[in-house]
Amino acid sequence: MAKQVLVTAALPYANGSIHLGHVLEAVQTDVYTRARKLAGDDCVFIWAADTHGTPIELRARREGITPEALIERAWHEHRRDYGDFDIGFDIFHTTHSDETRRHAEAIFAAMESRGDILSRPVEQLYCPHDQMFLPDRFVKGVCPNPKCKSPDQYGDSCEVCGSTHAPTELGDPHCSICGTAPELRSSTHLFVPLARHEAFLRQWLAPLEQGGHTELQASVRNYVMEWVDGGLRDWDISRDPPYFGFEIPGHPGKFFYVWFDAPVGYIGATEKFCRDRGLDFDAYWRDPERANTELVHVIGKDIVYFHCLFWPAMLHAGGYTTPSRVHVHGWLTVAGEKMSKTRGTFVLARTYLDHLPADYLRYYFASKLGGTQDDLDLNLEDFVSRCNADLVKKTANLASRSCKFITSRLGGTLGALGDETAEIVAAAQRRLEEARVHYLAFESGKALRCAMQIAEDFNLYLTEQAPWKLGPEQAERARQVCSAGVYASQVIAGILAPVLPRWAEKVERMLKLPHRLDFAHAGTPLGAGHVIGEYEILAEPIDPAKVAAIIEASKETTPVTIADTPAYEVEALQPETTIDAFAAIDLRVAKVLACAKVDGADKLLQLTLDVGPLGQRNVFSGIAKSYAPEQLVGKHVVLFANLKARKMRFGLSEGMILASGSTDDAVTVLELDGRSRPGERVS
């Protein structure tokens, strides 16, 4: 009996909008899932929003709404954006659900009964300014890995070297909310002694040919085994309030760490999916030996530790199905560098969709993705040229000239394929099967190359045979030649289907196919006498101006403000200066007279400032995710008064207010005492 296949992507966090880095992983997961379905597998794509943690709690407070309202808003936005990118998830649930809570509690209870939960006091960082224990992601400092020492890293893991650590191990730690140096205070926490699971993890991580339990890229396995060989550390799974999440049963005032309950969201979403459709949930998740189920995770390389150590240990202890495969991809760069707000290359999914169809980016990502965890670079010139060359000049052009000739001159009726096409037809059928194999190995780039090779073969054939030059007496010969082009377009659409589902649907309609374009049928010729419909436009050239507009729009949604620029970018942008140059900056007290959100820019607030003798100023600031407008009205802030005005799509920004913070949802505006008078200099 064929196994049921359950595929997941990492859960998008409900504390921000979807950007192209998120889309990359979603596309890879979606392409793999669609390919498995088209190969005839019983495959489902299970997904949910990651909704718990202190960032959610604090952001909701700043906006004056409940955490539930915040995550509900994010859920709708994420579902819309992913849906518009044709991400074909079978369910998009939430980790803040009864299903997830029950399974998290069940796993915890199983671990506690095994003696896998320890309790002990810990010294942890406390911010005296904000009067709270600081969660991992609210502490930043120097990575403690002696081989790395990268600055500005979070309290749980380093984004540069991938190592994990405790917040107290950071060098020069500071509160990422206000910048204050934290102090140590004691709090009781719950731990999982991961070393107790070492024997299972070693077996689970072993290569398949050595009796291992899961399929991993060799580089990923070696990476994880370094942690195992170096000694597994106890894992802190509890957090102190303020914290939005599930309280731990039997431990009042303690909450499950988000990395404990977030992956359980895979299980919770599956339960709801099965309940809604009358399916057997246990067949998916109560199959520890994986007799009937394949469980495939697609993740980024920054969360390998959690999915390849903590997660399988939790599942094994709880008696749940453990992963069959963990596929790890690299990060997205743009023009060879990290995505940057200041350069306009930190592009939101919605910004892209406002200017271009999803198909082009889906194709470009899939054409460059493979089985490794190498980073993928979005080179915008290459993006335009590759999509125009492959989708327009090769594949759409082949379908257009073949189908249009038959419908306009030959009554829409296909002929038999000529004997001289036997070799390229056989090659097309062989490449269709090769593409299927490539897709199932996460090698979408190789699969799409098969499609382009077919297009090249048949375009050359049509050019050499030149049916448009044949006279009326050779109509049947022309029909035969163009029918070969139609056949090639059918096979190509079958290969493109996991990546470009809308393309495949159009080809199914215009060829009036009697079957779906899956791998089993895409290579079967329609035969002489089959009547096709009118050609539908499959792709049009990308206008480079639209790409430029995406970059410009991304800049405009993030005006020049230190508060909205990551620290590493600020450091890169600011050269050394002198005291004389700094003295030239004119800082003034400004009172906020009015403040409003900006239509079409979800990060912007428009502030009307009273600057005393300097009059009123209009300023756009990228702090809308940290402040509601009414929170700022009447406040006294610091204005960079002699900053050159900047013309934006929304109007003229006449300065910049000062704030601190490195993420757009954790920004603190510098406020002055109310006794300060507007227009006074700030020294």
C-alpha positions in Angstrom: 0.0 0.0 0.0 1.3 3.5 -0.9 2.2 5.6 2.0 0.4 8.8 2.9 2.7 11.8 2.5 2.5 14.8 4.8 4.6 17.8 3.9 5.1 21.0 5.9 7.0 24.3 5.5 8.3 26.3 8.5 5.4 28.2 10.1 5.4 31.9 9.3 5.5 34.1 12.4 2.4 36.3 12.9 4.5 39.3 13.9 5.2 40.7 10.5 4.3 40.7 6.8 5.4 38.0 4.3 8.5 39.0 2.3 10.3 37.3 -0.6 12.4 35.2 1.7 9.3 33.6 3.1 8.0 33.1 -0.5 11.1 31.2 -1.5 10.5 28.5 1.1 6.7 28.4 0.3 7.4 28.0 -3.4 9.9 25.1 -2.8 7.4 23.3 -0.5 4.5 23.9 -2.9 6.4 22.7 -6.0 7.4 19.5 -4.2 3.9 18.9 -2.9 2.3 19.5 -6.3 4.8 17.3 -8.0 4.1 14.4 -5.6 0.3 14.8 -6.2 0.9 14.9 -9.9 3.0 11.7 -9.6 -0.1 10.0 -8.0 0.9 10.2 -4.4 -1.5 10.7 -1.5 0.1 14.0 -0.4 -1.1 16.9 1.7 0.5 20.2 2.5 -0.1 21.0 6.2 0.6 24.6 7.4 -0.2 27.1 10.1 0.7 30.5 11.5 3.3 30.6 14.3 1.5 32.8 16.9 3.1 32.7 20.3 5.9 34.5 22.1 6.8 37.7 23.8 7.1 39.7 20.5 3.4 39.1 19.9 2.5 40.1 23.4 4.4 43.3 23.4 3.4 44.4 19.9 -0.3 43.9 20.7 0.2 46.1 23.8 1.8 48.8 21.8 -1.0 48.7 19.3 -3.6 48.7 22.0 -5.2 45.4 20.9 -5.3 41.9 22.2 -2.7 39.3 21.0 -5.7 37.3 19.6 -6.7 40.3 17.4 -3.1 40.7 16.2 -2.6 37.1 15.2 -6.1 37.0 13.6 -5.1 40.0 11.4 -1.8 38.5 10.5 -3.5 35.1 9.7 -5.7 36.7 7.1 -2.9 38.8 5.6 -0.5 35.8 5.3 -3.2 33.5 3.9 -4.1 36.1 1.3 -0.5 36.7 0.2 0.5 33.1 0.0 -2.8 32.3 -1.8 -2.0 35.0 -4.4 1.4 33.3 -4.9 -0.5 30.1 -5.7 0.8 28.3 -2.7 -1.5 25.3 -2.7 -1.6 24.4 1.0 -4.3 22.0 2.0 -4.8 23.8 5.3 -3.5 27.0 6.8 -4.2 26.8 10.5 -2.8 28.5 13.6 -0.7 27.3 16.5 -3.1 29.2 18.9 -5.6 26.4 18.7 -7.1 23.8 21.0 -5.7 21.1 18.8 -2.1 22.4 19.2 -2.5 23.0 22.9 -3.8 19.4 23.6 -0.9 17.8 21.6 1.7 20.1 23.3 0.3 19.1 26.7 0.3 15.4 25.7 3.9 15.5 24.6 4.9 17.4 27.8 3.0 14.9 30.0 4.7 12.0 28.2 8.1 13.6 28.7 7.4 14.4 32.3 6.3 10.8 33.1 9.6 9.6 31.6 11.5 11.9 33.9 12.5 14.1 30.9 11.5 17.3 32.6 13.8 18.9 35.1 13.2 22.0 37.2 15.9 24.3 38.5 16.5 28.0 39.2 18.4 29.9 36.5 20.1 33.3 36.3 18.5 35.1 33.5 18.7 38.6 32.1 16.2 41.2 33.3 15.7 44.7 31.9 15.4 47.2 34.8 14.1 49.8 32.4 11.2 47.7 31.0 10.8 45.7 34.2 10.7 42.3 32.6 12.7 39.1 32.1 14.0 39.3 28.6 13.1 36.4 26.2 15.9 35.2 23.9 14.9 37.4 21.0 14.8 40.5 23.2 18.5 40.3 24.0 21.3 41.0 21.5 25.0 40.9 21.8 28.2 39.3 20.5 28.0 35.6 19.5 29.8 33.5 22.2 31.2 31.1 19.6 34.9 31.8 19.7 35.1 31.0 15.9 32.4 33.6 15.1 32.1 36.5 17.5 29.5 38.2 15.3 27.9 41.3 16.8 24.2 42.0 17.1 23.1 38.4 17.5 19.9 37.2 19.3 19.9 35.5 22.7 19.1 32.0 21.4 21.1 31.5 18.2 23.5 33.1 15.9 22.3 33.9 12.4 25.9 33.9 11.1 27.3 30.6 12.3 24.1 28.8 13.3 25.2 28.0 16.9 22.8 28.0 19.8 23.4 29.5 23.2 21.8 31.0 26.3 21.2 34.8 26.4 23.6 35.0 29.4 26.4 33.7 27.2 26.3 36.7 24.8 29.1 39.3 24.9 28.1 42.9 25.7 24.3 42.1 25.9 21.7 44.7 25.7 17.9 44.8 25.7 16.8 45.0 22.1 13.7 47.1 23.1 15.4 50.0 24.9 19.2 49.3 24.6 19.6 49.0 28.4 22.3 46.7 29.7 20.4 43.9 31.5 21.1 42.5 34.9 21.0 38.9 36.2 18.0 37.7 38.3 16.9 34.3 39.3 13.8 32.4 38.0 12.8 28.8 38.0 12.6 27.1 34.6 11.8 23.7 33.2 14.4 21.8 31.1 14.5 18.8 28.8 17.8 16.9 29.3 18.4 16.3 25.6 21.4 14.1 26.4 18.9 11.4 27.5 17.7 11.2 23.9 21.2 10.9 22.4 21.0 7.2 21.5 17.7 7.7 19.7 19.0 10.8 17.9 22.1 9.1 16.8 20.0 6.3 15.2 17.6 8.8 13.7 20.4 10.9 12.2 22.4 8.0 10.8 22.5 7.6 7.0 19.6 5.5 5.6 22.1 2.9 4.4 23.3 2.5 8.0 19.8 2.0 9.4 19.0 5.7 9.9 15.5 6.9 10.3 15.4 10.0 8.1 16.7 11.4 4.8 19.0 14.4 5.3 21.4 16.2 3.1 24.9 15.0 4.0 26.0 18.5 4.9 23.0 18.9 7.2 23.7 15.6 8.9 27.3 16.4 9.5 26.3 19.8 10.8 23.9 18.3 13.3 26.2 15.5 14.4 28.8 18.1 15.4 26.3 19.2 18.1 25.6 15.7 19.1 29.3 14.8 19.3 30.0 18.0 21.2 27.6 17.1 24.0 23.8 17.8 24.0 22.8 20.5 26.4 19.6 20.8 28.5 16.9 22.6 26.6 14.9 25.3 28.5 11.3 24.9 27.4 9.6 27.4 29.8 9.2 31.2 29.7 8.1 33.8 32.2 5.4 36.4 31.6 4.7 38.7 29.9 4.2 35.9 27.3 1.5 35.0 24.9 1.1 31.3 24.7 0.0 28.2 26.5 0.5 27.9 30.2 2.3 24.7 31.2 0.0 22.3 33.1 1.0 21.9 36.7 3.4 24.9 36.6 1.4 28.1 37.1 3.0 31.2 35.7 5.2 29.3 33.3 4.5 29.1 29.6 5.7 26.8 26.9 8.6 28.3 25.0 7.4 29.0 21.4 9.9 26.4 20.0 8.2 23.8 22.1 4.6 24.3 20.9 5.2 25.9 17.4 6.2 22.7 15.6 3.3 20.9 17.4 1.2 23.2 15.2 2.0 20.7 12.4 0.1 18.1 14.4 -2.7 20.4 15.4 -3.3 21.5 11.8 -3.3 17.9 10.7 -5.9 17.0 13.3 -8.2 19.8 12.1 -7.6 18.8 8.4 -8.5 15.2 9.2 -11.6 16.1 11.3 -12.9 18.4 8.6 -12.6 15.7 6.0 -13.4 12.6 8.0 -9.9 11.2 7.7 -7.9 9.1 10.2 -5.6 11.4 12.1 -3.8 8.6 13.9 -2.7 7.2 10.5 -0.6 10.3 10.0 0.8 11.1 13.5 0.4 7.9 15.6 2.7 5.9 13.3 6.1 5.9 15.2 7.6 3.3 12.8 6.3 5.2 9.8 4.7 2.1 8.3 2.0 4.1 6.5 3.3 7.7 6.6 6.0 9.9 5.1 6.6 13.1 7.1 8.6 15.7 5.1 9.7 19.0 6.6 11.0 21.9 4.4 12.9 24.5 6.4 15.6 27.1 6.2 19.1 26.5 7.5 18.7 28.8 10.5 16.3 26.4 12.3 18.0 23.0 11.7 18.9 22.6 15.4 15.2 22.7 16.4 13.9 20.4 13.6 16.7 17.9 13.8 17.3 17.6 17.5 14.5 19.0 19.7 11.6 18.1 17.5 12.4 14.4 16.8 13.2 13.9 20.5 9.8 15.4 21.4 7.9 13.2 18.9 9.7 10.0 19.9 9.0 10.6 23.6 5.4 11.3 22.9 4.8 8.3 20.7 4.2 10.4 17.5 5.4 9.9 14.0 9.0 11.1 13.5 10.1 12.9 10.3 11.1 10.8 7.3 12.9 13.7 5.6 14.1 17.1 6.5 15.0 19.2 3.5 17.0 22.3 4.2 17.3 25.3 1.8 19.5 28.3 2.0 18.7 32.0 2.4 17.5 34.4 -0.2 19.9 37.2 -1.2 19.2 40.0 -3.6 22.0 41.1 -6.0 24.4 39.0 -3.9 23.7 40.7 -0.6 21.3 40.4 2.3 17.9 41.9 1.6 18.1 45.6 2.5 15.3 48.1 3.3 17.5 51.0 2.5 18.3 49.6 -1.0 14.7 48.7 -1.6 15.6 45.0 -1.9 13.7 44.0 1.3 10.6 43.3 -0.8 7.3 42.3 0.7 5.2 39.7 -1.1 2.4 42.1 -1.5 4.7 44.8 -3.0 5.8 42.3 -5.7 2.2 41.2 -6.4 1.2 44.8 -6.8 3.4 45.0 -9.9 4.0 41.5 -11.4 2.1 38.1 -11.6 3.3 35.4 -9.2 4.2 33.0 -12.1 7.5 34.8 -12.9 8.9 34.7 -9.4 7.7 31.1 -8.9 9.5 30.1 -12.1 12.7 32.0 -11.2 12.9 30.5 -7.7 12.1 27.0 -8.9 14.6 27.3 -11.7 17.4 28.0 -9.3 16.4 25.7 -6.4 18.1 22.4 -5.9 18.9 19.7 -3.4 21.5 21.8 -1.5 21.3 24.4 1.2 23.2 27.0 -0.8 21.8 30.5 -0.7 19.7 31.6 -3.7 20.4 35.0 -5.2 17.7 37.0 -6.8 19.6 38.9 -9.5 16.9 41.2 -10.9 18.5 41.5 -14.4 18.8 37.8 -14.6 15.2 37.5 -13.3 13.9 39.5 -16.2 16.1 37.9 -18.9 15.6 34.3 -17.7 11.8 34.6 -17.5 11.5 36.4 -20.8 13.8 33.9 -22.5 12.4 30.7 -21.1 8.7 31.5 -20.5 8.1 33.9 -23.4 10.5 33.2 -26.2 10.9 29.5 -25.8 7.8 27.9 -24.3 4.9 30.4 -24.9 6.2 31.2 -28.4 6.2 27.4 -29.3 2.6 27.0 -28.1 1.5 30.2 -29.7 2.7 29.6 -33.2 1.7 25.9 -33.2 -1.8 26.3 -31.8 -2.6 29.6 -33.6 -1.6 28.1 -37.0 -3.8 25.0 -36.5 -6.9 27.0 -35.2 -6.6 29.8 -37.8 -5.7 27.9 -40.9 -6.5 24.2 -40.3 -9.8 24.2 -38.5 -8.3 23.4 -35.1 -7.9 19.7 -35.9 -4.6 17.9 -35.0 -2.8 15.5 -37.3 -0.6 12.5 -36.5 3.0 13.0 -35.5 5.5 12.6 -38.4 8.0 9.8 -38.4 10.8 12.3 -38.4 9.7 13.5 -35.0 10.2 10.0 -33.4 13.5 10.9 -31.9 12.6 14.2 -30.3 9.2 12.8 -29.2 11.0 9.9 -27.4 13.4 12.4 -25.9 10.5 14.5 -24.6 8.9 11.5 -23.0 12.2 10.5 -21.4 12.7 14.1 -20.1 9.1 14.1 -18.6 10.1 11.1 -16.5 13.4 12.6 -15.6 11.6 15.8 -14.5 9.3 13.7 -12.2 12.4 12.1 -10.6 14.1 15.5 -10.2 11.1 17.1 -8.5 10.8 14.3 -6.0 14.5 14.9 -5.1 13.8 18.7 -4.6 15.8 19.4 -7.8 13.2 21.7 -9.5 15.9 23.5 -11.4 16.9 20.3 -13.2 13.3 19.4 -13.8 12.7 22.8 -15.5 15.8 22.4 -17.6 14.1 19.3 -19.0 11.2 21.4 -20.1 13.5 24.0 -21.8 15.4 21.3 -23.6 12.1 20.0 -25.1 11.2 23.6 -26.1 14.5 24.0 -27.8 14.2 20.8 -29.7 10.7 21.5 -31.0 11.3 25.2 -31.7 14.2 24.1 -33.9 12.1 21.5 -35.6 9.3 24.1 -36.4 11.8 26.6 -37.7 13.4 24.0 -40.0 10.1 22.7 -41.3 8.6 26.2 -41.6 4.9 25.2 -42.0 3.9 28.8 -42.7 5.8 28.6 -46.0 3.9 25.6 -47.2 1.1 26.2 -49.7 -2.5 25.0 -49.5 -1.7 21.8 -51.3 0.6 20.9 -48.4 -1.9 21.6 -45.6 -1.7 18.1 -44.1 2.1 18.4 -43.9 1.7 21.7 -42.1 -0.9 20.1 -39.8 1.6 17.4 -39.0 4.4 19.8 -38.2 2.3 22.1 -36.0 0.8 19.1 -34.2 4.3 18.2 -33.1 4.6 21.7 -31.6 1.2 21.2 -29.8 2.4 17.9 -28.5 5.6 19.5 -27.1 3.6 22.3 -25.5 1.5 19.6 -23.8 4.5 17.8 -22.4 6.2 21.1 -21.4 3.0 22.1 -19.5 3.1 18.8 -17.7 6.6 19.5 -16.5 5.8 23.1 -15.6 2.6 22.2 -13.8 4.1 21.9 -10.2 5.7 25.4 -10.7 3.1 27.1 -12.9 -0.3 25.6 -12.1 -2.2 28.3 -14.0 -0.1 27.7 -17.1 -1.0 24.0 -17.0 -4.7 24.8 -16.5 -4.7 27.1 -19.6 -3.0 24.4 -21.7 -5.6 21.8 -20.4 -8.4 24.2 -21.6 -7.0 25.2 -24.9 -6.0 21.7 -25.9 -9.3 20.3 -24.6 -7.4 17.6 -22.9 -9.4 14.5 -21.9 -7.2 14.1 -18.8 -5.3 16.1 -16.3 -1.8 17.1 -17.1 -0.1 14.8 -14.6 3.1 12.8 -15.1 1.1 9.7 -16.2 -0.7 11.4 -19.0 1.3 14.5 -20.1 3.4 12.4 -22.6 0.4 10.7 -24.3 -0.2 12.3 -27.8 -3.8 13.5 -28.4 -3.9 11.8 -31.8 -5.2 12.7 -35.3 -8.6 14.3 -35.4 -8.5 15.8 -31.9 -9.9 19.4 -32.0 -8.2 22.0 -29.9 -9.5 25.4 -28.7 -8.3 28.9 -29.2 -4.9 29.9 -27.9 -4.7 31.6 -24.5 -1.8 33.9 -23.7 0.6 31.9 -21.5 3.2 34.6 -20.8 4.1 38.1 -21.8 7.5 39.8 -21.5 8.4 41.4 -18.2 8.8 45.1 -18.4 12.0 46.1 -16.5 10.2 49.2 -15.4 7.9 47.1 -13.3 10.9 45.6 -11.5 12.3 49.1 -10.9 8.9 50.1 -9.5 9.0 47.2 -7.0 12.4 48.4 -5.8 11.2 52.0 -5.5 8.0 51.0 -3.7 10.0 49.0 -1.3 12.1 52.0 -0.5 9.1 54.2 -0.1 7.5 52.0 2.5 10.7 52.3 4.5 11.8 55.9 4.7 15.2 56.9 6.1 15.0 56.2 9.8 17.5 54.6 12.1 14.6 53.0 14.0 13.6 50.9 11.0 17.1 49.9 9.8 18.8 46.8 11.2 22.0 47.5 13.1 24.3 45.8 10.6 22.9 48.1 7.9 23.3 51.2 10.0 26.9 50.3 10.6 27.5 49.7 6.9 25.8 53.0 5.9 27.5 55.3 8.4 31.2 56.0 7.7 33.4 57.4 10.5 32.6 61.0 11.3 34.2 63.9 13.2 32.9 66.0 16.1 32.6 68.9 13.7 30.4 67.0 11.3 28.3 65.7 14.2 27.8 69.3 15.5 26.3 70.2 12.1 23.3 68.0 12.9 20.5 70.2 14.2 18.4 68.3 16.7 15.2 70.0 17.9 12.4 69.4 20.3 9.1 68.8 18.3 5.6 68.3 19.6 3.4 65.8 17.8 0.3 67.7 16.8 -1.3 65.0 14.7 -0.5 61.5 13.6 -2.1 59.1 11.1 -1.5 55.9 9.2 -0.6 56.1 5.6 -2.8 54.4 3.0 -0.8 51.9 0.9 2.2 51.8 3.4 1.5 49.6 6.4 4.8 50.6 8.1 4.4 54.4 7.8 3.0 57.0 10.1 2.5 60.6 9.0 3.3 63.1 11.8 2.6 66.8 11.9 5.2 68.3 14.2 5.3 71.7 15.9 8.9 72.9 15.9 8.3 76.3 17.5 9.9 79.1 15.6 10.7 76.7 12.8 7.0 76.2 12.2 5.3 72.9 11.4 6.9 70.0 9.7 5.5 67.0 7.9 7.5 63.7 8.6 6.9 60.2 7.5 8.3 57.6 9.9 8.4 53.8 9.6 7.1 53.0 13.1 3.5 52.0 12.4 4.2 48.5 13.6 5.4 49.8 17.0 2.9 52.6 17.6 -0.7 53.4 17.1 -1.2 57.0 15.9 -3.0 58.1 19.1 0.0 56.9 21.2 2.2 59.7 19.8 -0.2 62.7 19.7 0.9 65.2 22.3 4.4 63.6 22.8 7.6 65.6 22.6 10.1 64.0 20.3 13.5 64.7 18.8 13.6 65.9 15.2 16.6 65.8 12.9 15.6 69.3 11.7 18.2 70.0 9.0 18.0 66.7 7.2 17.4 67.3 3.6 13.7 66.9 2.7 12.8 63.7 0.8 10.1 63.5 -1.8 8.1 60.3 -1.4 5.1 58.8 -3.1 2.9 59.9 -0.2 4.3 63.5 0.1 7.3 65.4 1.3 9.1 64.2 4.4 10.8 67.1 6.1 13.1 65.5 8.6 13.4 62.4 10.8 12.3 61.7 14.3 14.8 59.7 16.4 14.1 56.2 17.7 16.0 53.1 18.6 15.5 49.5 17.8 16.6 47.0 15.1 13.3 45.4 14.1 10.2 47.2 12.8 8.0 45.7 15.6 10.3 46.7 18.4 11.0 50.4 18.0 11.1 52.9 20.7 10.7 56.6 19.9 12.9 58.9 21.9 10.5 61.0 24.1 11.4 64.2 26.0 10.1 65.6 29.1 6.8 67.5 28.5 8.4 70.7 29.9 10.7 70.9 26.8 9.5 73.6 24.4 9.1 72.9 20.7 11.9 74.3 18.7 14.5 74.1 21.5 17.9 72.6 20.5 18.7 69.2 21.9 22.3 68.7 22.9 
